Amino acid sequence: MDEYAWPAGPEVLAADEVRRSWAATIAALLVGSRITGEVIGRQPFGVFIRIHGAPDAVALAEITAMPQGMDLPTLGAFVRGEVFWHVAHNHQVRVRLDEWRAADE
């Protein structure tokens, strides 16, 4: 089995639903907001996260924010982090995971 997977399944919103709720998402998840969630997709560039309490949002934790020598969280992993950016062109909330921050300190 390939270690990488795109977000899939009945719990993953369609792109048009994420797009329709974008204004509410950025209002609810301000930069600096703390999030918890579950890894629902994994790619070489980062992990996609379903944010608890924000069912219409998709978060991405990119490897550019990951300390060298660390591994991406696995599918289904529970993660915590902080919102550091909103990317309007693809309606993603960018987060930096706590485990990555702790490794930098």
C-alpha positions as CSV (number, residue, x, y, z in Angstrom):
1,M,0.0,0.0,0.0
2,D,1.2,3.5,-0.9
3,E,2.0,5.6,2.2
4,Y,0.3,8.6,0.6
5,A,-3.4,9.2,0.2
6,W,-5.7,12.1,-0.9
7,P,-8.5,13.0,1.5
8,A,-11.4,10.6,0.6
9,G,-14.5,9.2,2.1
10,P,-18.0,10.3,3.0
11,E,-16.8,12.6,5.7
12,V,-14.7,14.7,3.3
13,L,-16.5,17.7,1.9
14,A,-16.7,18.4,-1.8
15,A,-14.7,21.3,-3.1
16,D,-17.7,23.4,-3.8
17,E,-18.9,23.0,-0.2
18,V,-15.5,24.2,1.1
19,R,-15.6,27.1,-1.3
20,R,-19.1,28.2,-0.2
21,S,-18.2,28.2,3.4
22,W,-14.8,30.0,3.0
23,A,-15.9,33.4,4.4
24,A,-17.3,31.6,7.6
25,T,-14.1,29.5,7.8
26,I,-11.7,32.4,7.9
27,A,-13.9,34.3,10.3
28,A,-14.0,31.3,12.7
29,L,-10.3,30.3,12.3
30,L,-8.4,33.5,12.6
31,V,-4.6,33.5,12.3
32,G,-3.3,32.4,15.7
33,S,-6.3,30.2,16.4
34,R,-5.6,26.9,18.0
35,I,-6.9,23.8,16.3
36,T,-7.2,20.1,16.8
37,G,-8.1,17.6,14.2
38,E,-7.5,14.3,12.4
39,V,-5.2,13.6,9.4
40,I,-7.4,12.7,6.5
41,G,-4.9,12.9,3.7
42,R,-1.2,12.5,3.3
43,Q,1.0,13.7,0.4
44,P,4.8,14.3,0.1
45,F,4.2,18.0,0.6
46,G,2.2,17.7,3.8
47,V,-1.0,16.5,5.5
48,F,-4.6,17.4,5.1
49,I,-6.6,17.8,8.4
50,R,-10.3,17.7,9.2
51,I,-10.5,20.4,11.9
52,H,-12.7,19.5,15.0
53,G,-15.5,22.1,15.4
54,A,-15.0,23.4,11.8
55,P,-16.6,20.7,9.6
56,D,-16.6,22.9,6.5
57,A,-12.8,23.6,6.7
58,V,-9.8,21.8,5.3
59,A,-6.4,22.5,6.8
60,L,-3.0,21.7,5.4
61,A,0.2,21.4,7.4
62,E,3.0,21.7,4.8
63,I,6.5,20.2,5.1
64,T,7.9,23.7,4.7
65,A,6.9,24.2,8.4
66,M,8.2,20.7,9.5
67,P,11.6,20.5,11.2
68,Q,14.2,18.5,9.3
69,G,14.4,14.9,10.3
70,M,10.7,14.6,11.4
71,D,8.1,12.4,9.7
72,L,4.6,13.4,8.5
73,P,1.8,12.2,10.8
74,T,0.0,9.1,9.6
75,L,-3.5,8.9,8.3
76,G,-6.0,9.0,11.2
77,A,-3.5,10.6,13.6
78,F,-4.9,13.2,16.0
79,V,-3.0,16.5,15.8
80,R,-2.9,19.9,17.3
81,G,-1.6,23.2,15.9
82,E,-2.0,26.8,15.2
83,V,-3.5,28.6,12.1
84,F,-0.8,30.7,10.5
85,W,-2.3,31.6,7.1
86,H,-5.4,31.4,4.9
87,V,-5.0,30.5,1.2
88,A,-7.9,31.9,-0.7
89,H,-7.1,30.4,-4.1
90,N,-7.7,26.8,-2.9
91,H,-9.6,27.6,0.3
92,Q,-7.2,26.0,2.7
93,V,-6.3,26.9,6.3
94,R,-2.6,26.5,6.8
95,V,-1.4,25.2,10.1
96,R,1.8,24.5,11.9
97,L,1.6,21.4,14.1
98,D,2.5,21.6,17.8
99,E,4.8,18.6,17.4
100,W,6.8,20.5,14.8
101,R,7.1,23.6,17.0
102,A,8.2,21.5,20.0
103,A,11.0,20.0,17.9
104,D,12.3,23.5,16.9
105,E,12.6,24.6,20.5
